[in-house]
Amino acid sequence: MIKRLAKCIREYKALTMLTPLFMSLEVTMEVLIPMLMGKLIDNGIYKTDTGYVVKIGLLLLVLCSFSLFAGVAGGVTAAKASSGFAKNLRHDMFHNIQSFSFANIDKFSTSGLVTRLTTDVTNLQNSFQMIIRIAVRSPAMLLFSLGMALSINGKVSLVFVAIVPLLGLALGFIVSKAHPNFKKLFKTYDKLNSVVNENLHGIW
């Protein structure tokens, strides 16, 4: 299934690959900025070294600019890539429906097909955007932050080792509880589209 969905990326492969790169650059800047701010306070402000404060301040300004650029660029490329993916997916699904046999047409209701072409594709679009943005940004932030914490104080950073498994268990619990509700929601969408379709036929 993933391979079939991946074929719908097509001409948006470049944007799909650029998004994780921009996200990684943004995370790198966000991890470096607090470290430099700490040095600015310890070695500059505390020691009243004006030259050091100016030098680190300018460097912070550059890093903040890079972080802003990467964040905005990542959002733009992710939005364009996910929209293009959804467009291609709807196109392929529509043409596939045209080739359905009468048995398939009887099996799949009109409301169900409308839901697949609208709501389901939109959900896949949002999921695709989250995969190329959040699914890259969050692990990168965790790894870079952990590496920075270890470099500063190894003993204190062991707190991460205890917290991460607890967060994983909590996330797994939430997913296990939310999945059945999503299935019920999709069935409700099918019923809603069926009622709307019948009403439109009645008006016509």
C-alpha positions in Angstrom: 0.0 0.0 0.0 2.8 2.4 0.9 4.5 1.8 -2.4 1.3 2.4 -4.3 0.8 5.7 -2.4 4.4 6.7 -3.0 3.8 6.5 -6.7 1.5 9.5 -6.4 4.3 11.8 -5.3 5.7 11.9 -8.9 6.7 15.4 -9.9 6.8 16.5 -6.2 9.7 14.3 -5.2 12.1 17.3 -5.0 9.8 19.2 -2.7 9.3 16.1 -0.6 13.1 15.7 -0.2 13.7 19.3 0.6 11.3 19.5 3.5 13.2 17.1 5.8 16.4 19.0 5.0 14.8 22.3 5.9 13.4 20.8 9.1 16.8 19.4 10.1 18.4 22.8 9.5 15.7 24.5 11.7 16.2 22.0 14.5 20.0 22.5 14.3 19.6 26.2 14.7 17.1 25.9 17.5 19.5 23.6 19.5 22.5 25.9 18.9 20.8 29.1 19.9 20.2 28.2 23.6 23.8 27.0 23.9 25.1 30.3 22.5 22.8 32.3 24.8 24.3 30.5 27.8 27.8 31.4 26.6 26.7 34.9 26.0 25.5 35.2 29.7 28.4 33.3 31.3 31.3 34.7 29.2 29.9 38.0 28.1 27.4 39.6 30.3 28.7 38.1 33.6 32.3 39.2 32.7 31.1 42.5 31.2 32.9 41.7 28.0 31.2 44.0 25.5 33.1 42.7 22.4 32.1 39.2 23.2 28.5 40.2 23.7 28.4 41.9 20.3 30.1 39.0 18.5 27.8 36.3 20.0 24.8 38.6 19.6 25.5 39.0 15.8 26.0 35.2 15.6 22.6 34.7 17.3 21.0 37.0 14.9 22.4 35.0 11.9 21.3 31.7 13.4 17.8 33.1 14.2 17.5 34.3 10.6 18.5 30.8 9.3 16.1 29.2 11.6 13.2 31.4 10.5 14.1 30.9 6.8 14.3 27.1 7.2 11.0 26.9 9.1 9.1 29.0 6.5 10.7 27.2 3.6 10.0 23.8 5.2 6.3 24.8 5.7 6.0 26.0 2.1 7.6 22.9 0.5 5.6 20.6 2.8 2.3 22.3 1.8 3.1 22.2 -1.9 4.3 18.5 -1.8 1.3 17.3 0.2 -1.2 19.2 -2.0 0.4 17.8 -5.1 0.4 14.3 -3.6 -3.4 14.7 -2.9 -4.0 16.0 -6.4 -2.3 13.0 -8.0 -3.9 10.5 -5.6 -7.4 11.9 -6.4 -6.6 11.8 -10.1 -5.5 8.1 -10.0 -8.4 7.1 -7.8 -10.9 8.7 -10.1 -9.5 7.1 -13.2 -9.4 3.7 -11.4 -13.1 4.1 -10.5 -13.9 4.6 -14.2 -12.6 1.1 -14.9 -14.8 -0.6 -12.2 -16.9 -3.5 -13.3 -20.6 -3.6 -12.5 -19.9 -6.0 -9.6 -17.5 -3.5 -8.1 -20.0 -0.6 -8.6 -22.6 -2.7 -6.7 -20.1 -3.5 -4.0 -18.9 0.0 -3.3 -21.6 2.6 -2.5 -21.5 6.0 -4.0 -21.3 7.6 -0.6 -18.3 5.4 0.2 -16.5 6.4 -3.0 -17.2 10.1 -2.4 -15.7 9.7 1.1 -12.6 8.0 -0.3 -12.1 10.8 -2.8 -12.6 13.6 -0.4 -12.2 13.0 3.3 -9.8 10.0 3.1 -7.6 11.8 0.6 -7.5 14.9 2.8 -6.5 12.8 5.8 -3.8 11.2 3.7 -2.6 14.6 2.6 -2.4 15.8 6.2 -0.6 12.6 7.2 1.9 13.0 4.4 2.6 16.5 5.4 3.1 15.5 9.0 5.4 12.6 7.9 7.8 14.8 6.0 7.7 17.6 8.6 6.8 16.5 12.1 8.1 12.9 11.8 11.5 14.3 10.8 11.6 17.4 13.0 10.6 15.7 16.3 13.1 12.8 16.2 15.8 15.2 15.0 15.0 17.6 17.9 15.1 14.7 20.4 18.5 13.4 19.1 20.1 16.8 18.8 18.8 17.9 22.2 20.0 14.7 23.8 23.5 15.1 22.2 23.7 18.7 23.4 22.6 17.7 26.9 25.2 15.0 27.0 27.9 17.3 26.0 26.9 19.8 28.7 26.2 17.5 31.6 26.1 13.7 31.2 24.5 12.9 34.5 21.7 15.4 34.3 20.9 14.3 30.7 20.1 10.8 31.9 16.7 12.2 32.7 15.9 11.9 29.0 16.6 8.2 29.2 13.9 7.8 31.8 11.3 10.1 30.2 11.5 8.9 26.6 10.1 5.4 27.3 7.3 6.9 29.3 6.4 9.2 26.5 6.4 6.2 24.1 4.1 4.3 26.3 1.7 7.2 26.6 1.7 7.8 22.9 1.0 4.1 22.2 -1.9 4.2 24.7 -3.4 7.3 23.0 -3.1 5.7 19.5 -4.8 2.4 20.7 -7.7 4.4 22.1 -8.1 6.8 19.2 -8.0 4.2 16.4 -11.5 2.7 17.0 -13.0 6.2 17.2 -11.4 7.0 13.8 -13.0 3.9 12.3 -16.4 5.0 13.7 -15.9 8.5 12.3 -15.2 7.2 8.8 -18.4 5.1 8.8 -20.3 8.2 9.9 -18.8 10.1 7.0 -20.1 7.4 4.6 -23.6 7.7 6.1 -23.5 11.5 5.9 -22.5 11.5 2.2 -25.2 8.9 1.5 -27.9 11.2 3.0 -26.6 14.2 1.2 -26.5 12.3 -2.1 -30.1 11.1 -1.6 -31.2 14.7 -0.8 -29.6 16.0 -3.9 -31.2 13.3 -6.0 -34.6 14.2 -4.5 -34.1 17.9 -5.3 -33.1 17.0 -8.8 
